[in-house]
Amino acid sequence: MPSIRKLCLSDNNLVDALPSGFGEGCPLLEHLDLSGNILSSLPDDIDDLKKLHFLDMGSILPELERKVDLLNGNN
């Protein structure tokens, strides 16, 4: 999947977390939609998605918000 730029995984009954290494296979990914799933965390290597500009998690969980802030360069 190295050339994928937009990936919609919404409403796929994903539970808990994405697998570690998720970002390694999609270096050009810019848009990721994970809404409608039951994710409680993101893998630490989510920051491998260097081109990611849009991330929809459909969640307000503090840990997920913190990881998004880190992706955006905020502390």
C-alpha positions as CSV (number, residue, x, y, z in Angstrom):
1,M,0.0,0.0,0.0
2,P,2.9,2.4,-0.4
3,S,1.1,4.7,-2.9
4,I,-2.2,5.1,-0.9
5,R,-2.9,8.8,0.0
6,K,-6.4,8.4,1.4
7,L,-7.6,5.5,3.6
8,C,-11.1,5.2,5.0
9,L,-11.4,2.6,7.8
10,S,-14.5,4.1,9.3
11,D,-17.2,1.8,10.8
12,N,-15.1,-1.3,10.5
13,N,-15.5,-2.6,14.1
14,L,-11.8,-2.0,14.8
15,V,-11.4,-2.5,18.5
16,D,-8.6,-1.4,20.9
17,A,-5.7,-0.3,18.7
18,L,-4.2,-0.3,15.2
19,P,-1.3,-2.7,14.8
20,S,2.2,-1.6,15.5
21,G,3.9,-0.7,12.3
22,F,0.8,0.6,10.7
23,G,2.5,3.7,9.3
24,E,5.4,1.9,7.8
25,G,3.4,0.5,4.9
26,C,1.8,3.8,3.9
27,P,4.5,6.5,3.7
28,L,2.4,8.8,1.4
29,L,-0.8,8.6,3.5
30,E,-2.4,12.1,3.9
31,H,-5.9,11.3,5.0
32,L,-6.9,8.7,7.5
33,D,-10.5,8.1,8.7
34,L,-10.9,5.9,11.7
35,S,-14.2,7.2,12.9
36,G,-17.0,4.8,14.0
37,N,-14.5,2.3,15.6
38,I,-13.8,1.5,19.2
39,L,-10.1,2.5,19.3
40,S,-8.6,3.2,22.7
41,S,-5.1,4.1,21.5
42,L,-2.9,4.6,18.5
43,P,0.4,2.8,18.1
44,D,3.5,4.8,19.1
45,D,4.8,4.6,15.6
46,I,1.8,6.5,14.2
47,D,4.3,9.4,13.8
48,D,5.8,7.4,10.8
49,L,2.9,8.9,8.8
50,K,4.9,12.1,8.0
51,K,2.5,13.3,5.3
52,L,-0.6,12.8,7.3
53,H,-2.7,16.0,7.3
54,F,-6.1,14.7,8.2
55,L,-6.9,12.2,11.0
56,D,-10.6,11.5,12.0
57,M,-10.8,9.3,15.0
58,G,-14.4,10.1,16.0
59,S,-13.2,10.2,19.6
60,I,-12.4,12.7,22.3
61,L,-10.3,10.3,24.4
62,P,-7.4,12.3,25.9
63,E,-4.7,9.9,24.9
64,L,-5.8,10.0,21.2
65,E,-6.0,13.8,21.4
66,R,-2.5,13.9,22.8
67,K,-1.1,11.8,20.0
68,V,-2.7,14.0,17.4
69,D,-1.1,17.1,19.1
70,L,2.3,15.3,18.9
71,L,1.7,14.6,15.2
72,N,1.0,18.3,14.7
73,G,4.2,19.4,16.6
74,N,2.4,20.6,19.7
75,N,3.4,19.7,23.2
